């Protein structure tokens, strides 16, 4: 039975957001200028200039420690108040990243989502609509119906009444993604979203994200480790190494065997299959 706290028979109106995000024009989504992240004397990330297009599924790839997650966290402004020193300038379609974040225009799923609240699965999914509501509003019946549809899509509907603490790692990961999808933003960011997922759910998720870009003109940034997935499902790739951007372009342009082998310090070969290239 659904928690009545989350169900309202009154139609709710989303909170007015002042920031304007133009989702109808293909162009620049993200602009990064002179970003420098350091801890003491150690440089973790140094990006002189990076422009990311809108309405694309863009993957950040590179070896461990390359700076992929650091870059994504920097874009989200999550280094503020930490021991890391941050310098540089980031804008989303010419607007302050902090303003865009505060107005709830970016949905985000990190590597280590927290599931400490005593919520059921359906209640946790409904947290995604919170940025769209005023403090006195609660998710309505329409929101509940949308959450149920997404839970079914991600094979979690049979767990709707279960406590989130009882879920497996893969189930929690899929639930975190459902929560982000409930936010219904034009911009989404994921840090290694295929972690904890089996191969079937990995493929489903990446297909799902690709379709969101194609059908709803979403702009999605994602950190990926699987090179085959990055090549097969994304529109653009940003290759990082040692805290710097090495290359940017389409998967075919960036993901050559020679360049990947050089960056990963291991022989990487691309094999053509009927489903596309496979990297081993």
C-alpha positions in Angstrom: 0.0 0.0 0.0 1.3 3.4 -0.9 2.3 5.8 1.8 -0.6 8.3 2.0 1.9 11.1 3.0 2.9 11.2 -0.7 -0.5 11.2 -2.2 -2.5 14.4 -2.7 -5.9 14.6 -4.3 -5.3 18.2 -5.1 -3.5 19.2 -8.3 -0.2 20.7 -7.4 1.6 23.5 -9.3 5.4 23.3 -9.7 7.5 26.0 -8.1 8.3 28.8 -10.6 11.9 28.7 -11.8 13.5 31.9 -12.9 16.4 30.3 -14.8 15.7 29.7 -18.5 17.1 26.7 -20.1 16.6 26.6 -23.9 16.0 22.9 -24.8 14.8 23.7 -28.3 18.1 24.8 -29.9 21.0 22.5 -30.5 24.1 24.2 -29.5 26.4 24.7 -26.5 25.2 23.2 -23.3 28.3 23.5 -21.1 31.3 25.8 -21.3 34.4 25.3 -19.1 37.2 27.9 -19.0 40.5 27.6 -17.1 39.4 25.0 -14.5 42.1 24.0 -12.0 41.3 21.6 -9.1 44.1 20.9 -6.7 44.7 19.4 -3.3 47.7 20.9 -1.7 50.4 20.9 -4.3 48.8 18.1 -6.3 46.8 19.0 -9.4 43.7 16.8 -9.8 42.2 18.4 -12.9 43.3 21.1 -15.3 41.0 22.0 -18.2 41.8 25.1 -20.2 38.7 25.0 -22.4 35.9 22.5 -22.9 32.6 23.0 -24.7 29.9 20.3 -24.4 27.0 20.3 -26.9 23.4 20.2 -25.9 20.9 17.4 -26.8 23.6 14.8 -26.9 24.6 11.8 -24.8 28.1 12.7 -23.9 30.5 10.2 -22.2 33.6 11.0 -20.1 36.0 8.1 -20.4 39.6 7.4 -19.3 41.6 5.2 -16.9 41.3 5.3 -13.2 42.4 8.6 -11.7 42.0 10.4 -15.1 39.7 13.0 -13.6 36.3 11.9 -15.0 34.4 12.0 -11.7 36.3 15.0 -10.5 35.2 16.9 -13.7 31.6 15.9 -13.2 31.6 16.9 -9.6 33.3 20.2 -10.5 30.5 20.9 -13.1 28.0 20.3 -10.3 29.8 22.6 -7.9 30.3 19.8 -5.4 33.8 20.7 -4.4 32.7 23.9 -2.7 33.5 23.9 1.0 35.9 20.9 0.7 39.7 20.9 1.1 40.1 21.0 -2.7 41.1 24.4 -4.2 38.9 25.2 -7.2 39.5 27.8 -9.8 37.9 28.6 -13.2 34.6 29.4 -14.8 31.7 27.1 -15.7 28.4 28.1 -17.4 25.3 26.2 -18.6 24.1 27.9 -21.8 25.7 31.1 -20.6 24.2 31.0 -17.1 25.8 30.4 -13.7 26.1 26.7 -12.9 25.1 27.4 -9.3 21.9 29.2 -10.4 21.0 26.3 -12.7 21.6 23.8 -10.0 19.7 25.7 -7.3 16.7 26.0 -9.6 16.6 22.2 -10.0 17.3 22.1 -13.7 19.9 19.3 -13.4 19.1 15.7 -12.3 22.1 13.9 -10.9 23.0 10.3 -9.8 26.3 9.8 -8.1 28.4 6.6 -7.6 27.4 6.3 -4.0 23.7 7.2 -3.5 22.5 7.2 0.1 19.6 5.1 1.2 19.4 5.8 4.9 16.0 7.3 5.1 13.3 4.8 6.2 11.4 5.0 2.9 9.7 2.5 0.7 10.8 2.2 -2.9 7.8 4.2 -4.2 8.4 6.9 -1.7 12.1 7.2 -2.6 11.2 7.4 -6.3 8.8 10.3 -5.5 11.6 12.3 -3.9 12.5 13.1 -7.5 9.5 15.6 -7.8 10.5 17.5 -4.7 12.5 20.2 -6.6 9.3 20.9 -8.6 7.1 21.5 -5.6 6.7 24.3 -3.1 7.5 23.5 0.6 3.8 22.9 1.4 3.0 20.6 -1.6 3.1 16.9 -1.8 3.4 14.6 -4.9 -0.1 14.0 -6.3 -1.8 11.0 -8.0 -0.2 11.9 -11.4 3.2 11.8 -9.8 2.5 8.4 -8.2 1.3 7.0 -11.6 4.5 8.2 -13.3 6.6 6.7 -10.6 4.8 3.4 -11.0 5.4 3.4 -14.7 9.2 4.1 -14.3 9.5 1.4 -11.6 7.9 -1.0 -14.0 10.3 0.1 -16.8 13.2 -0.6 -14.5 11.8 -3.9 -13.1 11.2 -2.6 -9.6 7.4 -2.5 -9.5 7.2 -5.7 -7.5 9.3 -4.0 -4.8 7.3 -0.8 -4.6 6.3 -1.4 -1.0 9.7 -2.7 0.1 12.1 -0.7 2.3 15.0 0.7 0.3 17.5 -0.7 2.8 16.4 -4.2 1.8 17.3 -3.8 -1.9 20.4 -5.3 -3.6 23.1 -3.0 -5.0 21.7 -3.2 -8.5 18.2 -2.5 -7.4 19.3 0.5 -5.4 21.2 1.8 -8.5 18.1 1.4 -10.7 16.0 3.1 -8.1 18.4 6.1 -7.9 18.0 6.4 -11.7 14.2 6.3 -11.4 14.4 9.1 -8.8 16.4 11.2 -11.1 14.1 10.5 -14.0 11.1 11.6 -11.9 12.7 15.1 -11.7 12.0 15.4 -15.4 14.8 17.8 -16.2 16.3 18.6 -19.6 19.8 18.1 -18.2 20.9 14.9 -16.6 24.3 13.8 -15.2 25.4 10.3 -14.1 28.6 9.1 -12.5 29.2 5.5 -13.5 25.5 4.6 -13.6 26.2 1.1 -14.8 27.9 0.2 -11.6 26.3 -2.8 -9.8 24.1 -3.5 -12.9 24.2 -6.8 -14.8 24.8 -6.6 -18.5 21.1 -6.8 -19.4 20.3 -3.8 -17.1 23.4 -1.9 -18.4 22.2 -2.2 -22.0 18.6 -1.3 -21.0 19.8 1.8 -19.2 22.0 3.1 -21.9 19.4 2.4 -24.6 16.9 4.3 -22.4 19.2 7.3 -22.0 19.9 7.3 -25.7 16.2 7.3 -26.5 15.7 10.3 -24.1 18.1 12.3 -26.1 16.6 11.3 -29.4 13.0 11.6 -28.5 12.8 14.2 -25.7 16.0 16.2 -26.6 17.6 15.7 -23.2 21.2 16.6 -22.6 23.0 13.8 -20.7 26.5 13.6 -19.4 27.7 10.3 -18.1 31.0 8.8 -16.8 31.6 5.3 -18.2 34.3 2.7 -17.8 33.0 0.2 -20.4 34.6 1.3 -23.8 32.2 -0.8 -25.8 29.2 0.9 -24.2 30.7 4.3 -24.7 31.3 3.7 -28.4 27.9 2.0 -29.0 25.5 4.3 -27.1 26.9 7.8 -27.0 27.0 10.7 -29.4 30.2 12.3 -28.2 33.2 11.2 -26.1 35.5 13.2 -23.9 38.7 11.3 -23.2 40.7 12.3 -20.1 44.0 11.3 -18.7 46.0 12.6 -15.8 43.5 15.3 -15.1 43.5 16.7 -18.6 41.2 16.4 -21.7 43.1 14.5 -24.3 40.5 14.3 -27.0 36.9 15.2 -27.8 34.7 14.2 -30.7 32.5 11.4 -31.9 33.2 7.8 -30.7 34.8 6.9 -34.1 37.0 10.0 -34.0 38.3 9.6 -30.4 38.2 5.9 -29.7 40.9 4.6 -32.0 42.9 1.5 -30.9 46.1 3.5 -31.0 44.9 6.4 -28.9 43.1 4.2 -26.3 46.1 1.8 -26.0 48.4 4.8 -25.4 46.1 6.3 -22.7 45.2 3.1 -20.9 48.8 1.7 -21.2 47.6 -1.6 -22.4 47.0 -3.0 -25.9 43.4 -2.3 -26.8 41.9 -3.7 -30.0 38.5 -2.9 -31.6 36.7 -5.9 -33.2 33.8 -5.3 -35.6 30.7 -7.3 -34.8 27.2 -7.2 -36.3 26.2 -5.0 -33.3 29.2 -2.6 -33.7 32.7 -2.4 -32.4 33.7 -4.3 -29.3 36.8 -3.2 -27.4 39.1 -5.8 -25.7 
